[in-house]
Every structure is written in structure tokens, then in C-alpha cells.
Amino acid sequence: MESGRRTALMLTGDREVDSQAIRTILAELFDLQVRDRDLFRLAQHSIREKNQNDKRRFERFQDFAGPDDTTMTLLFEHAPVWNENPSSFWSSSSVSDLNCYPDPHVHFLEMYLRAERDSA
């Protein structure tokens, strides 16, 4: 409660002036957080730059090399059937030949699709 009053006393009532003061304080705290991460690990809150999550997502997207060869093979082999009948994508029979793919993700997909069919 005391810190809330202390912050309120810093405000002038002028939105432009107050928002600039807040931006300055947040920037200073952000710089301190970057320099002393251990101190901020003890704090209840952290500070992030505006749109930081979007910036990181975009960076990861730029690093994405595209699907692996196995995925591309799977897509090319099944695309005609899936384009003709999109709901067949969810049919376990459309992926019954997936055991030839070494990627474990393919096997998870197959188990998921079979579980969906079995529980229906």
C-alpha cells in the first residue's frame, strides 16, 4: 500500500508528463534487470519490452529452415487424397502406412488418430 501511495505522489495528473515518467522508470528498471538478472529473479514481476514476444517469434520464424524431408514426402504422397477429401486427413486409414517414417512425431500422430477413432 505504501508503494502505491509513493508512486501516486510521483504523478502530476498530466497524462503526457506522467506517461513519459513511467516510460523513463520502466526503461531504467529494464536496464537494471538486464544487468542484474539474479536480483530480478527474486522479484514478483519482470519487465519486457513492448512486442518482445512478437520479435522473438519473428526471429525464430526467420531461422526456420522449413519442413524436413520426411514431412515433405508425407505431404506430397498424401496431398492428392487430402485435397480431394480434406476430412480424410483425420482418418487413421490415411496414415496407416506411416510406419515407414523414422520421425517419432509421425508415430505420435498415428497413435492420436487411432485413439480418436477408437473413442468415437
N, CA, C and O atoms as a MOPAC input file, in Angstrom:
PM7 MOZYME 1SCF
protein

 N      0.82100 1    -1.17600 1     0.00000 1
 C      0.00000 1     0.00000 1     0.00000 1
 C      0.86800 1     1.24400 1     0.00000 1
 O      0.57700 1     2.21400 1    -0.69900 1
 N      1.93900 1     1.21300 1     0.78800 1
 C      2.83900 1     2.36300 1     0.87000 1
 C      3.45600 1     2.66800 1    -0.49900 1
 O      3.56100 1     3.83100 1    -0.88900 1
 N      3.86700 1     1.61500 1    -1.23200 1
 C      4.48400 1     1.85600 1    -2.54000 1
 C      3.48400 1     2.43400 1    -3.52300 1
 O      3.87100 1     3.21700 1    -4.39000 1
 N      2.21500 1     2.07600 1    -3.41800 1
 C      1.18900 1     2.65300 1    -4.27700 1
 C      1.04700 1     4.14000 1    -4.04800 1
 O      0.91700 1     4.91000 1    -5.00000 1
 N      1.07000 1     4.54900 1    -2.79400 1
 C      0.99200 1     5.98300 1    -2.47100 1
 C      2.23700 1     6.71600 1    -2.94600 1
 O      2.15700 1     7.83800 1    -3.44600 1
 N      3.38900 1     6.07000 1    -2.78500 1
 C      4.63800 1     6.69000 1    -3.21100 1
 C      4.61300 1     6.92200 1    -4.72400 1
 O      5.03200 1     7.97800 1    -5.19900 1
 N      4.12600 1     5.94700 1    -5.47000 1
 C      4.02100 1     6.09200 1    -6.92100 1
 C      3.00800 1     7.16800 1    -7.28100 1
 O      3.25400 1     7.98400 1    -8.16900 1
 N      1.87200 1     7.17200 1    -6.59900 1
 C      0.84200 1     8.17600 1    -6.87600 1
 C      1.36600 1     9.58100 1    -6.61800 1
 O      0.98100 1    10.51300 1    -7.32300 1
 N      2.21900 1     9.75400 1    -5.64500 1
 C      2.77200 1    11.07700 1    -5.35500 1
 C      3.69000 1    11.56500 1    -6.47500 1
 O      3.87300 1    12.76900 1    -6.65300 1
 N      4.26900 1    10.62100 1    -7.23200 1
 C      5.14800 1    10.98700 1    -8.33400 1
 C      4.36000 1    11.51400 1    -9.53000 1
 O      4.90500 1    12.24800 1   -10.35500 1
 N      3.09700 1    11.15000 1    -9.62900 1
 C      2.29800 1    11.52800 1   -10.78700 1
 C      1.80500 1    12.96200 1   -10.67500 1
 O      1.50100 1    13.44200 1    -9.58300 1
 N      1.73000 1    13.63600 1   -11.81200 1
 C      1.35400 1    15.05000 1   -11.83100 1
 C     -0.10500 1    15.26700 1   -12.20900 1
 O     -0.67100 1    16.32400 1   -11.93000 1
 N     -0.71200 1    14.27700 1   -12.83900 1
 C     -2.06800 1    14.45400 1   -13.34500 1
 C     -2.08100 1    14.78500 1   -14.82400 1
 O     -3.12800 1    14.70900 1   -15.46700 1
 N     -0.94200 1    15.14700 1   -15.36900 1
 C     -0.81000 1    15.40500 1   -16.80100 1
 C     -0.42700 1    14.07600 1   -17.46800 1
 O      0.66300 1    13.55400 1   -17.23500 1
 N     -1.31400 1    13.54300 1   -18.28500 1
 C     -1.10300 1    12.20700 1   -18.86700 1
 C      0.18900 1    12.10900 1   -19.66400 1
 O      0.89400 1    11.10300 1   -19.58600 1
 N      0.49300 1    13.12200 1   -20.40900 1
 C      1.70600 1    13.10000 1   -21.23000 1
 C      2.94900 1    13.08100 1   -20.34300 1
 O      3.86300 1    12.29000 1   -20.57300 1
 N      2.98700 1    13.93700 1   -19.34500 1
 C      4.12800 1    14.01400 1   -18.43100 1
 C      4.25100 1    12.71900 1   -17.63500 1
 O      5.34300 1    12.17200 1   -17.48300 1
 N      3.11300 1    12.23400 1   -17.12600 1
 C      3.12800 1    11.00400 1   -16.32900 1
 C      3.55200 1     9.79700 1   -17.16200 1
 O      4.31700 1     8.95700 1   -16.68900 1
 N      3.06200 1     9.70400 1   -18.40200 1
 C      3.43800 1     8.55400 1   -19.23500 1
 C      4.92800 1     8.59500 1   -19.56800 1
 O      5.57100 1     7.54700 1   -19.63200 1
 N      5.47800 1     9.77400 1   -19.77700 1
 C      6.91700 1     9.89300 1   -20.02600 1
 C      7.70900 1     9.48000 1   -18.78600 1
 O      8.73100 1     8.80400 1   -18.90300 1
 N      7.24400 1     9.87900 1   -17.59900 1
 C      7.91900 1     9.49100 1   -16.35800 1
 C      7.88500 1     7.97800 1   -16.18800 1
 O      8.88100 1     7.37100 1   -15.79400 1
 N      6.75500 1     7.37900 1   -16.48100 1
 C      6.63300 1     5.91700 1   -16.36400 1
 C      7.55100 1     5.23000 1   -17.36700 1
 O      8.21800 1     4.25500 1   -17.02000 1
 N      7.59700 1     5.71800 1   -18.60600 1
 C      8.48900 1     5.12400 1   -19.61100 1
 C      9.94200 1     5.20300 1   -19.14700 1
 O     10.71100 1     4.25800 1   -19.32400 1
 N     10.30800 1     6.32900 1   -18.55600 1
 C     11.68300 1     6.50100 1   -18.07200 1
 C     11.99000 1     5.51400 1   -16.94600 1
 O     13.03800 1     4.86800 1   -16.94200 1
 N     11.07000 1     5.40600 1   -15.99700 1
 C     11.26500 1     4.47900 1   -14.86900 1
 C     11.34800 1     3.03900 1   -15.36200 1
 O     12.22500 1     2.28500 1   -14.93900 1
 N     10.44100 1     2.65700 1   -16.25000 1
 C     10.45000 1     1.29200 1   -16.77300 1
 C     11.73000 1     1.00000 1   -17.54800 1
 O     12.28400 1    -0.09400 1   -17.43700 1
 N     12.19900 1     1.95600 1   -18.32500 1
 C     13.44900 1     1.77100 1   -19.07600 1
 C     14.62600 1     1.57300 1   -18.12300 1
 O     15.48000 1     0.71600 1   -18.35200 1
 N     14.66700 1     2.36800 1   -17.05600 1
 C     15.74000 1     2.22300 1   -16.07600 1
 C     15.67100 1     0.85900 1   -15.38700 1
 O     16.69600 1     0.20600 1   -15.19000 1
 N     14.46200 1     0.43400 1   -15.02200 1
 C     14.29900 1    -0.88200 1   -14.39300 1
 C     14.65900 1    -2.00200 1   -15.36300 1
 O     15.27300 1    -2.99300 1   -14.96700 1
 N     14.28200 1    -1.85000 1   -16.62500 1
 C     14.62600 1    -2.86500 1   -17.62400 1
 C     16.13300 1    -2.99200 1   -17.76300 1
 O     16.66300 1    -4.10200 1   -17.80700 1
 N     16.83100 1    -1.85600 1   -17.83400 1
 C     18.29100 1    -1.89200 1   -17.91900 1
 C     18.89900 1    -2.57900 1   -16.69900 1
 O     19.83700 1    -3.36600 1   -16.83000 1
 N     18.36700 1    -2.28400 1   -15.51700 1
 C     18.84600 1    -2.91600 1   -14.29400 1
 C     18.57200 1    -4.42400 1   -14.33600 1
 O     19.40800 1    -5.22700 1   -13.92200 1
 N     17.41700 1    -4.78800 1   -14.82900 1
 C     17.06200 1    -6.20700 1   -14.94400 1
 C     18.02900 1    -6.94300 1   -15.87600 1
 O     18.40700 1    -8.08100 1   -15.59800 1
 N     18.42400 1    -6.31200 1   -16.95900 1
 C     19.37400 1    -6.91400 1   -17.89600 1
 C     20.74000 1    -7.07400 1   -17.23800 1
 O     21.40500 1    -8.09500 1   -17.41400 1
 N     21.15100 1    -6.07100 1   -16.48700 1
 C     22.46700 1    -6.10500 1   -15.84100 1
 C     22.51100 1    -7.04100 1   -14.63500 1
 O     23.54800 1    -7.65100 1   -14.37300 1
 N     21.41300 1    -7.16600 1   -13.90000 1
 C     21.40800 1    -7.94700 1   -12.65200 1
 C     20.20900 1    -8.90600 1   -12.63100 1
 O     19.24200 1    -8.70600 1   -11.89600 1
 N     20.30300 1    -9.93700 1   -13.44900 1
 C     19.19800 1   -10.90500 1   -13.57000 1
 C     18.88600 1   -11.60500 1   -12.24300 1
 O     17.72700 1   -11.90000 1   -11.94900 1
 N     19.92000 1   -11.86600 1   -11.45000 1
 C     19.70500 1   -12.54900 1   -10.17200 1
 C     18.80600 1   -11.74000 1    -9.24500 1
 O     17.95700 1   -12.30400 1    -8.55500 1
 N     18.98400 1   -10.44200 1    -9.22600 1
 C     18.14800 1    -9.58400 1    -8.39900 1
 C     16.68300 1    -9.69000 1    -8.82500 1
 O     15.79300 1    -9.78600 1    -7.98000 1
 N     16.43800 1    -9.67400 1   -10.11900 1
 C     15.06600 1    -9.71000 1   -10.60500 1
 C     14.44100 1   -11.09900 1   -10.51400 1
 O     13.21800 1   -11.23000 1   -10.57500 1
 N     15.25600 1   -12.12500 1   -10.37100 1
 C     14.69000 1   -13.46800 1   -10.16400 1
 C     13.95900 1   -13.54000 1    -8.82400 1
 O     13.03500 1   -14.33400 1    -8.65100 1
 N     14.38400 1   -12.70100 1    -7.88400 1
 C     13.74900 1   -12.66600 1    -6.57300 1
 C     12.47800 1   -11.82500 1    -6.57700 1
 O     11.67400 1   -11.91500 1    -5.64900 1
 N     12.29300 1   -11.01400 1    -7.60600 1
 C     11.13400 1   -10.12100 1    -7.67500 1
 C      9.90000 1   -10.88000 1    -8.17200 1
 O     10.01200 1   -11.91000 1    -8.83700 1
 N      8.75500 1   -10.36000 1    -7.84200 1
 C      7.49500 1   -10.98400 1    -8.25100 1
 C      7.17900 1   -10.69400 1    -9.71700 1
 O      6.44100 1   -11.45000 1   -10.34900 1
 N      7.72200 1    -9.62200 1   -10.25500 1
 C      7.41100 1    -9.20400 1   -11.62400 1
 C      8.68400 1    -9.07600 1   -12.44800 1
 O      9.78600 1    -8.95500 1   -11.91400 1
 N      8.50300 1    -9.10700 1   -13.75900 1
 C      9.61400 1    -8.83400 1   -14.66300 1
 C      9.14400 1    -7.81300 1   -15.68800 1
 O      7.94700 1    -7.56300 1   -15.83000 1
 N     10.08600 1    -7.23500 1   -16.39000 1
 C      9.76900 1    -6.19600 1   -17.36600 1
 C     10.20600 1    -6.69600 1   -18.73300 1
 O     11.31100 1    -7.21100 1   -18.90000 1
 N      9.32400 1    -6.53600 1   -19.70000 1
 C      9.63900 1    -6.89300 1   -21.07700 1
 C      9.41400 1    -5.69100 1   -21.96500 1
 O      8.55000 1    -4.85200 1   -21.70900 1
 N     10.20900 1    -5.62800 1   -23.01000 1
 C      9.99600 1    -4.56000 1   -23.97800 1
 C      8.67700 1    -4.81600 1   -24.70300 1
 O      8.24700 1    -5.96000 1   -24.85300 1
 N      8.05500 1    -3.74700 1   -25.14400 1
 C      6.80600 1    -3.86000 1   -25.87500 1
 C      7.03000 1    -4.70400 1   -27.13300 1
 O      8.00500 1    -4.49700 1   -27.85500 1
 N      6.14700 1    -5.63300 1   -27.38700 1
 C      6.20200 1    -6.53300 1   -28.55200 1
 C      7.39500 1    -7.48500 1   -28.52900 1
 O      7.77600 1    -8.01300 1   -29.57400 1
 N      7.98200 1    -7.71100 1   -27.37700 1
 C      9.15100 1    -8.58800 1   -27.28800 1
 C      8.81200 1   -10.01100 1   -27.72700 1
 O      9.60300 1   -10.64800 1   -28.42400 1
 N      7.64400 1   -10.51500 1   -27.32800 1
 C      7.26800 1   -11.86700 1   -27.72100 1
 C      7.12900 1   -11.98000 1   -29.23800 1
 O      7.55000 1   -12.97500 1   -29.82900 1
 N      6.54000 1   -10.96300 1   -29.86900 1
 C      6.40000 1   -10.97900 1   -31.32300 1
 C      7.76500 1   -10.92900 1   -31.99900 1
 O      7.98400 1   -11.60000 1   -33.00700 1
 N      8.67400 1   -10.14500 1   -31.45400 1
 C     10.01400 1   -10.04700 1   -32.02600 1
 C     10.71500 1   -11.39400 1   -31.96600 1
 O     11.36100 1   -11.80400 1   -32.93100 1
 N     10.59100 1   -12.08100 1   -30.84100 1
 C     11.23900 1   -13.39900 1   -30.70700 1
 C     10.61600 1   -14.41800 1   -31.64600 1
 O     11.32300 1   -15.21700 1   -32.26000 1
 N      9.27300 1   -14.38900 1   -31.76100 1
 C      8.59600 1   -15.29100 1   -32.67600 1
 C      9.07400 1   -15.05900 1   -34.10800 1
 O      9.31600 1   -16.01100 1   -34.85000 1
 N      9.20600 1   -13.80100 1   -34.48900 1
 C      9.65900 1   -13.46300 1   -35.83300 1
 C     11.08900 1   -13.94700 1   -36.05700 1
 O     11.40800 1   -14.45400 1   -37.13300 1
 N     11.95200 1   -13.79800 1   -35.05400 1
 C     13.33400 1   -14.27100 1   -35.17400 1
 C     13.36800 1   -15.78300 1   -35.36200 1
 O     14.11100 1   -16.29500 1   -36.20000 1
 N     12.55500 1   -16.49900 1   -34.57300 1
 C     12.50600 1   -17.96100 1   -34.72400 1
 C     11.96800 1   -18.34300 1   -36.09800 1
 O     12.43700 1   -19.30400 1   -36.70700 1
 N     10.98600 1   -17.59400 1   -36.58300 1
 C     10.42000 1   -17.86800 1   -37.89600 1
 C     11.48100 1   -17.69400 1   -38.97300 1
 O     11.54800 1   -18.49600 1   -39.90400 1
 N     12.31100 1   -16.66100 1   -38.86200 1
 C     13.36500 1   -16.43200 1   -39.84300 1
 C     14.40300 1   -17.55000 1   -39.83000 1
 O     15.01700 1   -17.84400 1   -40.85600 1
 N     14.59900 1   -18.17200 1   -38.67100 1
 C     15.57100 1   -19.26600 1   -38.55600 1
 C     15.02000 1   -20.60100 1   -39.02600 1
 O     15.77800 1   -21.55400 1   -39.20600 1
 N     13.70100 1   -20.68100 1   -39.22900 1
 C     13.07400 1   -21.94400 1   -39.61200 1
 C     13.51300 1   -22.33100 1   -41.01600 1
 O     13.31200 1   -21.57500 1   -41.96700 1
 N     14.10700 1   -23.49700 1   -41.14300 1
 C     14.63600 1   -23.95500 1   -42.42800 1
 C     13.57000 1   -24.63100 1   -43.28400 1
 O     13.83600 1   -25.01700 1   -44.42200 1
 N     12.39200 1   -24.77200 1   -42.74900 1
 C     11.33300 1   -25.45000 1   -43.49000 1
 C     11.17200 1   -26.87500 1   -43.00900 1
 O     11.96600 1   -27.35600 1   -42.20100 1
 N     10.15100 1   -27.55000 1   -43.50000 1
 C      9.91000 1   -28.92900 1   -43.05600 1
 C     11.03800 1   -29.85800 1   -43.49600 1
 O     11.70400 1   -29.62500 1   -44.50400 1
 N     11.23000 1   -30.89900 1   -42.72500 1
 C     12.26200 1   -31.88100 1   -43.05400 1
 C     11.80300 1   -32.72600 1   -44.24700 1
 O     10.64600 1   -32.66300 1   -44.66000 1
 N     12.71900 1   -33.50500 1   -44.78200 1
 C     12.42500 1   -34.31200 1   -45.97400 1
 C     11.30600 1   -35.31900 1   -45.73500 1
 O     10.48000 1   -35.54900 1   -46.61800 1
 N     11.27500 1   -35.91600 1   -44.55900 1
 C     10.24300 1   -36.90400 1   -44.25200 1
 C      8.85700 1   -36.26900 1   -44.28300 1
 O      7.91400 1   -36.84200 1   -44.82900 1
 N      8.74500 1   -35.08700 1   -43.69500 1
 C      7.46300 1   -34.38900 1   -43.69000 1
 C      7.05100 1   -34.02400 1   -45.10800 1
 O      5.89000 1   -34.18900 1   -45.48400 1
 N      7.99200 1   -33.53200 1   -45.88900 1
 C      7.67500 1   -33.17600 1   -47.27600 1
 C      7.23000 1   -34.39800 1   -48.07100 1
 O      6.29100 1   -34.31100 1   -48.86100 1
 N      7.88400 1   -35.51800 1   -47.87400 1
 C      7.48500 1   -36.75000 1   -48.56300 1
 C      6.07000 1   -37.14000 1   -48.17100 1
 O      5.24800 1   -37.47200 1   -49.02500 1
 N      5.79400 1   -37.09800 1   -46.88100 1
 C      4.45300 1   -37.42000 1   -46.38800 1
 C      3.40800 1   -36.50100 1   -47.02100 1
 O      2.36300 1   -36.96800 1   -47.47500 1
 N      3.68400 1   -35.21500 1   -47.05100 1
 C      2.72900 1   -34.26400 1   -47.62200 1
 C      2.51100 1   -34.50300 1   -49.10900 1
 O      1.37200 1   -34.51500 1   -49.57600 1
 N      3.58200 1   -34.69100 1   -49.84500 1
 C      3.44200 1   -34.91000 1   -51.28900 1
 C      2.71000 1   -36.21000 1   -51.59900 1
 O      1.90700 1   -36.26600 1   -52.53000 1
 N      2.98300 1   -37.24800 1   -50.82500 1
 C      2.32800 1   -38.53600 1   -51.08400 1
 C      0.83900 1   -38.50100 1   -50.76700 1
 O      0.04600 1   -39.15000 1   -51.44900 1
 N      0.45100 1   -37.74700 1   -49.73400 1
 C     -0.94800 1   -37.75700 1   -49.30300 1
 C     -1.75300 1   -36.55100 1   -49.76700 1
 O     -2.97300 1   -36.52400 1   -49.60400 1
 N     -1.09100 1   -35.56000 1   -50.33900 1
 C     -1.78000 1   -34.33200 1   -50.74400 1
 C     -2.94800 1   -34.57800 1   -51.69500 1
 O     -4.00700 1   -33.98100 1   -51.50300 1
 N     -2.80600 1   -35.42600 1   -52.70600 1
 C     -3.93700 1   -35.61700 1   -53.61700 1
 C     -5.19500 1   -36.13500 1   -52.90300 1
 O     -6.30600 1   -35.67900 1   -53.17300 1
 N     -5.00300 1   -37.07700 1   -52.00600 1
 C     -6.14800 1   -37.63500 1   -51.27000 1
 C     -6.72500 1   -36.58400 1   -50.33000 1
 O     -7.94300 1   -36.41800 1   -50.25700 1
 N     -5.86400 1   -35.87600 1   -49.61400 1
 C     -6.34100 1   -34.87000 1   -48.65600 1
 C     -7.00900 1   -33.69600 1   -49.37100 1
 O     -7.97400 1   -33.12800 1   -48.85900 1
 N     -6.50200 1   -33.32700 1   -50.55300 1
 C     -7.13100 1   -32.24500 1   -51.29900 1
 C     -8.49800 1   -32.66200 1   -51.83200 1
 O     -9.43500 1   -31.86400 1   -51.85700 1
 N     -8.59900 1   -33.89700 1   -52.25100 1
 C     -9.87800 1   -34.40800 1   -52.76700 1
 C    -10.91400 1   -34.55200 1   -51.66000 1
 O    -12.09200 1   -34.24400 1   -51.83900 1
 N    -10.43800 1   -35.03200 1   -50.50500 1
 C    -11.33500 1   -35.26700 1   -49.36800 1
 C    -10.62500 1   -34.80800 1   -48.09100 1
 O     -9.98500 1   -35.62100 1   -47.42500 1
 N    -10.72500 1   -33.52100 1   -47.73700 1
 C     -9.97500 1   -32.99200 1   -46.59200 1
 C    -10.22200 1   -33.72600 1   -45.27900 1
 O     -9.31200 1   -33.82000 1   -44.45500 1
 N    -11.40600 1   -34.24000 1   -45.06500 1
 C    -11.66400 1   -34.93800 1   -43.80700 1
 C    -10.86900 1   -36.23700 1   -43.70200 1
 O    -10.71200 1   -36.77300 1   -42.60500 1
 N    -10.37000 1   -36.74600 1   -44.81700 1
 C     -9.57100 1   -37.97400 1   -44.77000 1
 C     -8.25700 1   -37.75500 1   -44.03900 1
 O     -7.62300 1   -38.71600 1   -43.60300 1
 N     -7.83800 1   -36.49000 1   -43.89800 1
 C     -6.62700 1   -36.19200 1   -43.13400 1
 C     -6.73500 1   -36.75900 1   -41.72300 1
 O     -5.74400 1   -37.21300 1   -41.15200 1
 N     -7.95000 1   -36.73200 1   -41.16300 1
 C     -8.17400 1   -37.16600 1   -39.78600 1
 C     -8.48500 1   -38.64700 1   -39.69100 1
 O     -8.68900 1   -39.16100 1   -38.59100 1
 N     -8.52700 1   -39.33200 1   -40.79400 1
 C     -8.80900 1   -40.76100 1   -40.79800 1
 C     -7.51800 1   -41.53600 1   -40.58000 1
 O     -6.52000 1   -41.28400 1   -41.25500 1
 N     -7.53100 1   -42.46600 1   -39.65300 1
 C     -6.30600 1   -43.22800 1   -39.37600 1
 C     -5.90900 1   -44.08300 1   -40.56400 1
 O     -4.73300 1   -44.41100 1   -40.72300 1
 N     -6.87800 1   -44.45200 1   -41.40700 1
 C     -6.51800 1   -45.25800 1   -42.57300 1
 C     -5.64700 1   -44.46600 1   -43.54100 1
 O     -4.88400 1   -45.05400 1   -44.30800 1
 N     -5.75200 1   -43.12800 1   -43.51300 1
 C     -4.93100 1   -42.32700 1   -44.42600 1
 C     -3.47700 1   -42.27900 1   -43.99100 1
 O     -2.61600 1   -41.86800 1   -44.76900 1
 N     -3.19000 1   -42.68800 1   -42.77200 1
 C     -1.80800 1   -42.69000 1   -42.30300 1
 C     -1.35800 1   -44.07000 1   -41.84400 1
 O     -0.40000 1   -44.19600 1   -41.08100 1
 N     -2.04500 1   -45.09200 1   -42.30700 1
 C     -1.71100 1   -46.43600 1   -41.83600 1
 C     -0.34100 1   -46.89100 1   -42.30900 1
 O      0.24300 1   -47.81000 1   -41.73400 1
 N      0.17700 1   -46.25000 1   -43.36000 1
 C      1.49200 1   -46.62800 1   -43.85600 1
 C      2.61700 1   -45.75300 1   -43.29000 1
 O      3.70500 1   -45.69300 1   -43.86300 1
 N      2.35900 1   -45.08800 1   -42.18800 1
 C      3.33700 1   -44.16300 1   -41.63300 1
 C      4.48700 1   -44.85500 1   -40.91500 1
 O      5.46100 1   -44.19700 1   -40.54700 1
 N      4.40000 1   -46.14800 1   -40.70900 1
 C      5.48200 1   -46.85200 1   -40.01200 1
 C      6.79700 1   -46.78500 1   -40.77400 1
 O      7.85900 1   -47.04400 1   -40.20800 1
 N      6.73300 1   -46.44300 1   -42.04700 1
 C      7.96800 1   -46.35500 1   -42.83300 1
 C      8.73700 1   -45.06700 1   -42.53500 1
 O      9.87200 1   -44.91000 1   -42.98500 1
 N      8.13100 1   -44.14100 1   -41.77900 1
 C      8.78800 1   -42.86800 1   -41.47200 1
 C      9.50900 1   -42.96500 1   -40.12800 1
 O      8.91700 1   -43.38800 1   -39.13500 1
 N     10.77800 1   -42.57700 1   -40.09300 1
 C     11.56300 1   -42.71400 1   -38.86400 1
 C     11.25400 1   -41.66400 1   -37.79100 1
 O     11.56800 1   -41.87500 1   -36.61900 1
 N     10.65800 1   -40.56100 1   -38.16600 1
 C     10.41100 1   -39.47500 1   -37.21200 1
 C      9.38300 1   -39.91600 1   -36.17400 1
 O      8.28200 1   -40.32200 1   -36.54700 1
 N      9.71200 1   -39.84700 1   -34.87400 1
 C      8.77200 1   -40.28000 1   -33.83300 1
 C      7.48900 1   -39.45800 1   -33.80700 1
 O      6.46100 1   -39.94100 1   -33.33200 1
 N      7.52900 1   -38.23400 1   -34.30400 1
 C      6.31400 1   -37.41500 1   -34.32300 1
 C      5.23100 1   -38.06000 1   -35.18500 1
 O      4.04100 1   -37.95100 1   -34.89100 1
 N      5.65400 1   -38.72000 1   -36.23400 1
 C      4.69800 1   -39.38600 1   -37.11600 1
 C      3.97200 1   -40.48800 1   -36.35600 1
 O      2.77100 1   -40.68800 1   -36.53500 1
 N      4.69400 1   -41.19000 1   -35.52000 1
 C      4.08000 1   -42.27700 1   -34.74700 1
 C      3.10900 1   -41.72600 1   -33.70600 1
 O      2.06900 1   -42.33100 1   -33.45000 1
 N      3.43800 1   -40.58600 1   -33.10700 1
 C      2.50300 1   -39.94800 1   -32.17500 1
 C      1.21700 1   -39.55600 1   -32.89100 1
 O      0.12000 1   -39.73500 1   -32.36200 1
 N      1.36400 1   -39.02100 1   -34.09600 1
 C      0.19000 1   -38.65100 1   -34.88200 1
 C     -0.66500 1   -39.87900 1   -35.15400 1
 O     -1.88700 1   -39.83600 1   -35.01100 1
 N     -0.03200 1   -40.95600 1   -35.54000 1
 C     -0.77800 1   -42.17900 1   -35.83900 1
 C     -1.51100 1   -42.69200 1   -34.59400 1
 O     -2.67400 1   -43.08700 1   -34.68000 1
 N     -0.83700 1   -42.68700 1   -33.44100 1
 C     -1.49000 1   -43.14500 1   -32.20900 1
 C     -2.65600 1   -42.23100 1   -31.84700 1
 O     -3.70500 1   -42.70400 1   -31.41100 1
 N     -2.47600 1   -40.92700 1   -32.02700 1
 C     -3.54600 1   -39.98400 1   -31.72400 1
 C     -4.75600 1   -40.24200 1   -32.61700 1
 O     -5.89300 1   -40.28700 1   -32.14700 1
 N     -4.49500 1   -40.41000 1   -33.90000 1
 C     -5.60600 1   -40.63300 1   -34.82300 1
 C     -6.32800 1   -41.94400 1   -34.52900 1
 O     -7.55200 1   -42.01100 1   -34.63600 1
 N     -5.60200 1   -42.96300 1   -34.16800 1
 C     -6.24900 1   -44.24300 1   -33.82300 1
 C     -7.07400 1   -44.09400 1   -32.54000 1
 O     -8.17200 1   -44.64000 1   -32.43300 1
 N     -6.53300 1   -43.34900 1   -31.56600 1
 C     -7.26400 1   -43.15100 1   -30.31500 1
 C     -8.55400 1   -42.38500 1   -30.58400 1
 O     -9.59100 1   -42.70200 1   -30.00100 1
 N     -8.50500 1   -41.39400 1   -31.44900 1
 C     -9.69600 1   -40.64000 1   -31.79900 1
 C    -10.74600 1   -41.55700 1   -32.40700 1
 O    -11.92700 1   -41.46300 1   -32.07100 1
 N    -10.32000 1   -42.44400 1   -33.30300 1
 C    -11.24600 1   -43.35700 1   -33.96100 1
 C    -11.81200 1   -44.36100 1   -32.95000 1
 O    -13.00900 1   -44.65100 1   -32.96800 1
 N    -10.96300 1   -44.88600 1   -32.07800 1
 C    -11.40000 1   -45.89200 1   -31.11200 1
 C    -12.36700 1   -45.31100 1   -30.08000 1
 O    -13.23300 1   -46.02700 1   -29.57800 1
 N    -12.22900 1   -44.02800 1   -29.75900 1
 C    -13.09500 1   -43.44600 1   -28.73600 1
 C    -14.40800 1   -42.91900 1   -29.31100 1
 O    -15.28900 1   -42.49900 1   -28.56100 1
 N    -14.54100 1   -42.93800 1   -30.61700 1
 C    -15.76400 1   -42.41600 1   -31.24900 1
 C    -16.92000 1   -43.37300 1   -31.11100 1
 O    -18.01900 1   -43.08700 1   -31.58700 1

